[in-house]
């Protein structure tokens, strides 16, 4: 467990045995413990082991704060609530029904992940409705002994929120600030389907920067400093990717498989040039480029009215 500030740590969940893929923030004080984005069920034992090293048990957890309900940040939530029914789960109001009844969420994820669903994510247990606290954005909540501001931050997902701890000036931004590894300056935008919205994403950037955070805490992976430069780098890449996607979706001479592979090849070449082959492989684990094609091509087809 690594420390951000007094009473504020984070855990590397070592997703599928790989470091620096998924991070869980741990807020702990006299009133109990809160977890932000506890990860999928497949990393449950890693989470518990890391908490035990800090003297924390699941029975000590009072709140789980979700930035969004995708399987990588949120999948283990219901399992943890089953183990400790006192846990409150904070989630955006658009995501709340899917935590209570995840059938539609799992059906959608199943179309994306196919036969890899169970290997990657494991079980997704429903959360009892009485333990869910729905958020709109602009709330002030208390969790893990800290007062947090909440902002609605769609773009990566329509149900995404971010949390800000003014005392440490850490903004917990989920996937809104992309994927960053190994203290590098390469920010990979995660753009999976179904509800990527680049215009909304820009508004979310403004909301986060209005907090003037010292640190952005990314689910993939961990703390990042220099928020404005960070977002500039990510949106620069989103613009470059969008240029590729618009060109490919307008090309009627090739089929969809060709378009997907062409996008992946171009994006991966740029990634390898910037970070090297090994880091490129790890980035692709955290945010697969074929999924990013699916989300961005869906967005631009709708935007450009291309069937």
N, C-alpha and C positions, 0 to 999 in steps of 0.2 A: 504494500500500500504506500502510495506516494503523497506527500503533503503539499497542499496549495497555500494554506494558512492555518492558524490555530483552529482546530475543530472542523477542518475542511480538507479531506483527503480524496484520493481516487484510486481505483482498482483496475489493473489490467486483467481482463477476463480470459486472456489467452485463447481466443476463439479458434477451435479446431487445432489447438496446439501452437498457434501462431501469435506472437506478441504484437502489441500496438495495432490491434484491429478494432476492438470495442472497449471503451472505458466507461466505468460507472463511478459517478461522483458520490461521495459519502459525507454527509453533514451530521455532526454529532455534538450534542451538548447535554446539559443536565436534564433536559426534558425528553431526551431520547434521540433516535437516529432517523435520518431520512436518506433515501437512495434516489438518485436521479438517473433514469435509464438503466434498470438493473440487468438488461441483456436478455438473451434467449435462454430457453430451458437447457440447451446443450452445454451452457457454461455455468449452470447452477452450482455445481460442486466447487468450481474455481472461485466463484463469488463467496461462497460460505467459508472456504479455507482462508481467503484473504481477509475477510471480516474477523475470523477467529484470531488471526495474528494481532489484531487491534483490540482483542477482548470483546468483540461484538458478536452477538447471536441474532438470528432472525427474530427471536422473541423481543429483541430490543428495538426493532424497527417500528416506527410509528407512522411514517409516511413514505409512499413511493410517488415521485414526481416524474411524469412522462413528458418528454418533449413531443413525441408523436408515437403512434401505435404500430409502426412497422415491426416486423418480427425480431429484428436485430436489437433494437433498444428495449422492447416491451414484452417479449414473449414469455418470460418467466413470471410476470407479475401475478397472474392468477394463482400459480403454484405457491408463491410466497404468501399470498393472502390466505390460502388454504392452510398453510402451516402456522400462520399468525393472523387470526381473524380480526385483530385490532388494527391492522394496517389500513390507513386511508389512501386511496389512489387518486391523485390529481391528474387530470387529462382534459384536453380541449373538448368542448361540448360536441363537436362533430365526431370525435373519436370515442367518446364515452359509450354510446350504444354498442360499439363493436367490441369493447372490453367486456361488456355484460353478455353479449351474444356474438361470439367471434365467427359465426358460420360464414357470413358473407366475406369477411376479411380473409379467412382461410381459403375459401374458394378462389378468391382473386389471387392470393399468393401462390396457390397451387398451380394456377395457369402459368405463372412466371417461373416458378422453381421446379415444377414437375416432380420427377422421381427423387430429387435432392431435398425435398421439403423436410423429411424427418431427420436426415443426416445433418442438415444445417441447423435446424431450429428446434426440433423436438416438440413436446406438447405445448399447446396454448390453451390454458385452463380459463374458463370464464371467471370474471370477478363478480361477486354478489353486488347487486345494484345499490344496496345500502352502504357499501364501502367506497363508492365512486363519488368524487367531487368534481363536477363539471366546471370548466373554466371558459370564459369568453375572451379574456385578455384585459389588461389594466387593473387586475386585482392586486391586492397586497395580502400575502399569506405568510404564515409562520410554519416552518418545518425544520427539524433538526436543531432547534434552538436559534434559528436565524429568521430575520424578516426578509422576505423576498418580494420583488416586484415581478409581475407576469406581463408578458407582451404576446399578442397574437402575431405569429411570424410564418405565414404560409409562403409557398414558393416551391420548396421541396415536397411538401405535403399540405393539403388543404386544412389539416387538423393539427398543425404544428404550433407549439408555443415555446417561448424561451423564458428563462428565469434569471433575475439579477439580484445578487447579494451586494448591497451598497457598502457594507462594512469592509469587504475584501475587494470590491470592485471587480468581481468575477461574474461574467455573463455565461450562463449555461445554455448553449445555443443549438444543441442537438446536431442536425445536419444542415442547418441554415447557413453555416459558414464553411461547408464542404468538408473535405478530407485532407488532413495534413499529417505527415509522418516524419520522424527522425529529425525534428528541428529544421527541416528544409523549408524552402519558400515556394514549393510547388503545391498549389491548392487544387485538388481534383473535385469538380462539381458532381455530386451524386444526383443523377436525373432519371431514376427509374419511373415506370408508369405507376399509377394512372393519372396523377393530377399535378404534374409539373406546370408551373405558371411563372414565367420569367418576369412579367410586370409586377405581380404580387411580391416576388422575391426581392425586387428593388425596394419596395415599400418596407419590407421586413428588415432589410439592411439599415434603412434610415431609423427605424424604431430601435434597433439594437445600438446603433452608434449614438443615438440621443441619450443613452445611459452613460456614455463616455467610459466604457469599461477599460480597465487596465489589462484584463485577461479574457480571452474567449475560451471557453471550455467546450471542446468538440467531442461528440460521442466517438468519432473516428479521427484523431485520437488525442485526447488530453488537452493541456493548456497551450495557448498560442498568444503571443503578445503582438502589439501593433495592429489594432483592429482595422483601422482604415486601409492600411497597406494590404492587409490580409484580404479584405473584401475586394479591393481593386484587382488583386491577382486572380481571385476566383472569378470575378465577372469578366475579366479579360479572357479567361479561358472559355467561359460560357459563350462569349461572343464569337470566339474562334470556332468552337464546336458548332454553334448555330449556323455559321457560314457554310461549314461542311454539310450539315444536315439539309439546309435549304437547297443546296446544289444537288444533293443526291435524291431528295424526294421529288424534285422537278425533272429528273432524268428518267424519261419513260422508256429508254432503250434497254434498261436493266431490270432484273427482278428484285424482290425484297431481300432475298438472301445475299445477293451481290451488294446491295446498298448497305446492309448491316456490316458485312465483312469489310467493305471499303472504309466505313466510318471507324471501325475498331482498328484497322491497320493504320490509318492516319493518326488517330488519337494515341495509339500505343507507341508509334514511332516518336512522336513528340515527348511522351512520358519517358521513354527510355533514354532519349537524348538528355533530358533534364536530370534524371535521378539514377540512371543505370538499370541494368536488367533485374537485379535482385529486388531493389525497392519498387520497380515497376510491377513486379509480380505481386508484392504485398499490397500496393495501392489497388490493384485489380481485384484482390480478395475483398478489400473493404468496400469497393464500389465498382462492380463489374461494368466494363465498357459496353458489353452487348445490352445490358439492361439500360444503360444510359442512352444508347441509341433508341431503344423502344420508347422511353419517356420523351425524349426530345423530338423524335420524328412524329410522335402522336401530337405533341404540342404544336409543332410548326405546320403539320397538315391541317389542323383545325384553324390555326391563325391565317394560313394562306388559302384556306378553302380548297385543299387538294384532297381528293378521295383516295 
